[in-house]
Amino acid sequence: MDFKVEWRIFALVLVVFLGCFYLPVGIVRFDNSVIEALYLVKWYAREHVILCLVPAFFIAGAISVFVSQASVMKYLGAKANKVLAYSVASVSGTVLAVCSCTVLPLFTGIYRMGAGIGPATAFLYSGPAINVLAIVLTARILGPELGFARAIGAVIFSVVIGLAMHFIFRKEEREKSLNMVSLPEEEGRPLWQNSLYLGSMVAILVFANWGKPSGDSGIWHFMFFHKWHLTAISSGFFAIMLVVWFKAPLLKVVLGAVPVIALALFFPNIPLLAFSVGMLSLAFVTATGSEENEEWFSSSWDLAKQIFPLLLIGVFVAGLLLGRVGHEGLIPSTWVAQAVGGNSLRANFCASFAGAFMYFATLTEVPILQGLIDNGMGKGPALALLLAGPALSLPSMLVIRSVLGTVKTVVFVLLVVAMATISGVIFGMMAS
């Protein structure tokens, strides 16, 4: 008998037992926080899983199967042109209007395909942080100076964080590049075909999740009003490419499209229904198609199995601790409001730290900040939270750790919190 192992098991059992024994059931704040956590999980499942995560899993699976490793290494690998690699990674958020959880499957796909730690983490940060609609909304509601500072800070952040991660782990990156030195030349479909194919899926993801703007006119309102028409057009182009370039059986694609079109016509007020059936149809076509398409489905499913449970656990814990917008969890909102008042170093750090662990769906950070500012939050901490919050969350940290490991994840989180804090202090001094 290994006594060390048995003592660890006994200690774990004892901790679980004591936790159950002293479970604070019946205390109002605890009971409310559990309810809020369940509400948040329910909201997340309804608003993000089908529209955000499922398309993201398919995109990430397509990257791992259809995009050659040589292509990823050429443009994003450790030996890639730094200007090109970080330029592509840092501006990706202008296209991907997604939250910190939705970008994770895409990040996982390119990192496992051989992207360097620098460009991969720059993409990981920029995906949710450099969201054009969110930046415009920030400028309109919270003021142009805060919107401008967020835009500039997010672009610079993504590059600096990526370069810092590359420098800190340069020894591992060097070994990684040496192992990839004998990669074969690019083969398979032309890059432009893969780009259009992936671009159509990204368009579906972006248009389906287009957030409602604050105004009732302008280009953003026009895009929101026609979001499902644009999603349908993108889906049509995607289906054509699926048949012509990726040899999906025409009959299967047509049979999969018929119920989607019918649901869209007969239930126009429930677009999620047609979209859900569309995702099921795509799963059927890929899972029962050619060997290549089956590999695509298998890769997407593997990512879903790894990431989805961690996200749900993380969302539940985040809801338990911090609640939802307008509802409290275990941590009273007054503590947060008091901690981020003024423009001190402590206030900026608290805003960065709290933002890093809170879960923000796309665009929800703006009304949350508006409420905090009304309760005395300084402009510096507001920027710090804007730079740390949308790019990180407790659910995303759990997934990042499963991909990068504990050490790299901790370093990435510390870099985001530290830089957000410093930026908040500087902006607070300039704005005061």
N, C-alpha and C positions, 0 to 999 in steps of 0.2 A: 504493500500500500504506500502510495506517495503522499506523505503527510502534508507537504506544501500545497499540493493540488487540493487535497481534501479540506484543508483549512480555508483556502480561498473559496471553495464551494460553500463551506459552512458560513463564512463571513457574508457571502452574497445572500444566502438564504436568510441569515439573521437580519440583514439590512432590509430586505423585502418584507420580512415579517413585521419588523418594527415600524416600517412605513405604513403597512396595512393596519397595525394595531393603533397607531396614533393618527390615522387618516383624519384630517380636520373636516369631515363631513358634518354638516349642520351649521358651520360658520358661514354667514351670509356671503362674505367676500369670496370664500373658496367655492361655494356652490355656484355663485354667479360667474366666476372665472371659468369653471368647467363648462357651463352653458355657453359662455361666449366662445370658448375654444371649439365647441361642437358647431356653433353657428358659423364660425370662420371656416371650418373644414367643409361644411355644407356649401357655403358661398363659394369657396375655392373650387369645389368639385363642379358646381354649376357654371361658373363663369370662366374658369381657366383650363380645366382638363380637356374638354372636347375642342374648344376653339384654339387654345394655345399649345398645350402639351402634345396632344396627338399629332397635329401637323408637324410640330418640332421634332418629334421622334421619327417620323417618316423622312424629314429632311436630313436629319443626322444619319439615319440608316443609309440614305441615298449617297451621302458624302462618303461614307466608309466603303461602299460597294462600287459606285460608278466613277468617283474621282480617284485617279491613280495616286499612289503614295508619292510617286516622283513629282507630280504636280504640286501637291501640298508642300513637299520639301523645297521645291523650287521657289515658291512664293512666300511660304511662311516658316520654313525650316530654320535651323540654327545657322546655316550658311547662306540663307537668302539675303538679298539686298535689303539692308536695314531700312532704308528710306521707303522702299516699296512695301515691305512687310508691315511696318508700323503705320504707314499711311492707310493701307487697306483695313487693318484691324481697328484703328482709332476712329474711323468715320463710319463703321458698320452700323452704329446706332442710328444714323440718319435714315437708314433703310429699315432696320428692324425695330419697330415700335413695340418692344416686348418688355416684360418684367424680368427680374433677376432669376426667376425659376425657369421661364420659357427658354432663355438663352443657354441653359445648362446642357441640354442634349446636343446643341450645335457645338458648344465648346468641347464637350466630351468627344464628339466625332472628329473634329480637326486635330485635337491633341493626340488622340490615339493613332491618327493617321501619320503623325510625325511632325506636327507643327512645333516650333520652338516654344519654350516656356514663356518667353517674352511676348511674342505676337499673340500667343494663345490667351494669356492673361490680359493683354491689352484689349483683345476682342471680348473677353469675359466681362471686363469692366465697362467697355464702351457700349455693348449691346443694349442694356437697359438705361444707361446714364445719358447717352447722347440721343435723346428722343426729341425730334424737332417739334412735335405737337406739344410735348410736355414743357419744353423750353419756352415756346410761344405762350402757353397758358400761364407759366410762371411769370413772364414779363407782363402779361395783361392784368393778372390778379395781384401779384406781389410786388410789381414795380419793374420797370425796364432795367434798372441797374442790377437787380438780383437775377433777372432772366439772362442778361448779358454775361454776368459773372459766372452763372451756372454753365452757360454754353462754352465759354473760354476755358473755365476750370475743368470741365469734363473731358474736353479734347486733350488738354495738356496732361491731365491725370492719367489717362489711358496710356499715353506714350511713356511718361515717367515711370509709372508702375510697371509696365512691361519691361523697360530697360533695367529697372532696379531688380526685378525678378531674374532677368537674364544674368545680371552681374553677380547677384548673390549665389546663384546656382550654376555659375559658368563652368565649373568643373564637370558637373553632370551633363551639361549641354554639350561640352566638348566631346565627352565620351559618346553621347548620343549621336552627334554628327559623324564621328569616326565609324560607328556601327552602320551608318547609312551611306557610307562612302561609295559602295558598289551598287547603288540602286539602279535598276534597269531604266532605259529610256521610257518616256511616256508612250503608252500604247492604248489601244481601244478607241473609243469615240473621240472625235475632235473636242477640244476644250470649249469651243463655242456652243456645241450641242449640249454638253453637260451644264454650261453656264445658263443657257436658256431654259433648260429643264428644271434646274434648281431655282432659277429666277422665278419661274411660274409658281412653284410651290411657296417660295418666300412671299410672292404677291398675294397668294391665297391667305397665308398666315397674317400678313400685314392688314389687308383690307377687311378680313373677317373680324379683326380686333381693333378696328379704327375707333378711337374714343370720341365721345361727343364733345365738341368745342363749347366754349362759354357763350359765344355769339350765335346769332341766327342768320348770318350772312358770311360771304367770303369763301375762299377756296376750301378751308378746313370743313366748313359746314356742308359745302357741296359734296366733298368726298365722303363725309359721314352719311349724308342723305342717300348717296348712291353706292354705299359700301358693299351691299349684297349684289348689286348689278356688276360691280367691278370684280367681286369674288367669283361670280358665275362666269364672267368672261375669262378670267385667269384659269378657272377650272376647265373651261372648254379647250383652251390652248394646251393645258397640261394633258388632257385626255388624248388629244391628237398626237402629241409627242410620245405619249405612252404607247400608242399603237404603232406609229411610224418608226420611231427610233429604238424603242425598247421591247418591241415584238410582243406586246400584250395582245391576246386574242381579241379581235374586234368585237365578236359576239359577246364576250364577257364584259367588255367595257360598255357596250350599248345596254346590255341587261342591267348593269350596275347604275348606269346613268338614268334609265327610265324612271325608277321610283324616286330618285332625287328630284328630277324635273317635275314629276307629278306632285310631290309634297310641296315643292316651292310654289307651284301654281295654285294648289287647293288650300294650302295653309301659309299664305304669305306673311302672316303676323307671327309665325313661329319658325323663323329661319334656322334656329338651332336644330330643329327636327330634320330638315333636309340636309344640313351640314353633317349631322351625326350619321345619317344613312350613307352619305357620301364617303365618310371615313371608313365605314364598315364595308362598303363596296370596294374601296381601294385595298383594304386588307384582304378581301376575298380574291381580287384580281392578282395581287402580288403573291399571296400565299399559295395559289394554285396555278401559277403561270410558269414561265420558263425557269430554268435553273438560276439564272441571274436575278430574276425578280423574286424568286423564293429566298435567295440569299439576302436581298434587300429587306424583305419582310422579317426574316430571322434576325438581322442586325438591328432593325427598329424594335423588335420585341425584346431583344436582350437589353437594350438601353432602357426600355420602359420598365423591365423587371428590376433593374438596378436603381433607377432614379425615382420612380413614382412612389414607392413605399417610404423612402427617406423624406420626400417632399411632404407627404401627408403627415408624417410624424412631426416634422419641423413646423408645419402650419399649426398643428394642434398645440404644440408647446408654446409657439409665439402667441397664439390666441389666449392660452392659459395665463401667460405672464403679462401680456400687454392689452389683451382684449381686441375689440374691433374699433373702427372709427366711431367716436361718440359713445363708446361703451368701455368700461374699465375691466381689466383683468386683476391678477394678484397685485401688480404694482400700481398704486394710485396715480392717476394722471397729474395730480397736484405735485407729486414728487418730480415728475418730468418737467412740468412747467417751472417750478422753482429752480431746478438744476440748470436750466438753459436761459435764465434771465440775464440780461446784460450782455457784454461782449468780452468777458474775462476768459483767460485760458481754460479755467475749469468749466465754464459754461460751454465753450466750443468743444472741449473734449467730451463732455457729457452728451452733447448733441450728436457728435460723430459716433460715439459708442452706442447710444440708444438707437440711432438710425441704422447702424450696421446690423443690429439684431432684430429690429422691427421688420415686419413684412409689409411692403408697399406694392399694391397692384398698380399697373400703369396709370398715371395721372392722379392717383389718390393722395400722393404726397402734398399736392398743392393745397387742397382744403384743410388737411391736417395742419400744415404749417400756418395757414391763415388763422386758424384757431389759436395756435401757440403764440403767434405774434401778437394777437389781440390780448393775450394773457401776459405780455411782457417779454417775450422772446426777443433777443437782440438780432440784428441783421447778420452779424458774423456767425452765430450758432445756426441761424436759418440756412445760410449757404453751406455750412458744414454738414447739416443734416441732408440737404439736397444732394451733396456730392457723395456722401457715404450711404444714404438710405436706399435709393432705388437700385444701386449696384450690388448691394449685399442684403442678406436676410439670414435668419437662423436656418430655415429650410435649405437655402442655397449652400450654406457652409457645410451642412451634412453631406450634400452631394459632392461638392468640391473636394472634401476630404477623401471621399471614396475614389476620386480620380487622381488627385495629386498627392495624397498622403497627408498626414497630420502636420509635418514640419512646413511644407510649402503652403498649406492652407493657412496656418497661423501667421506666416510671414506675409502672405497676401492680405489677410484681414488687418494686420498691424499697419501695413503700408497705407491701406485705404483710410483707416482711422487717423493715422498720424498726419497724412497729407490733407485730409479734410479739416482736421483741427488747425493746422498751420494756415490753410487758406482762409478759414473762418476768422482767425485772429487778424490776419492782414486786411481782409475785407471789412471787418468791423472797425478797424482803425481808420480806414479810408472813408468809410461811410458815415462815421460819427462827426 
